[in-house]
């Protein structure tokens, strides 16, 4: 898909957000709003979102 013709807008934090509600939110709150969208996107792609993708094994390196 050629993405060169897609419209893009750059919005600065604390600047001129198009929605007045966004001016009253913190960056942490904005990230919290994005999580449900992220889960839906992964589910739409067919990925299992219930399992963490982080590696949980423990490695210890002992150097001489």
C-alpha positions, 0 to 999 in steps of 0.5 A: 500500500502506497502511504505517501498520499495519506494525510498526516497531522502533527499535534504538539502536546499542550498546543492546538489540539482539535478536541478541547477534551484532550487539552484537559488530559495528561500524557498518561491518560492519553496512553490509557485511552490507547490501550483498548484500541491496541488490544482490538488491533491485535485481536483483529490481526489474529494475535493472541493478546492474553499472553505477554510477549515479554520473555520471562526466562532468567539468565545469569552470566558469571565472568572470571 
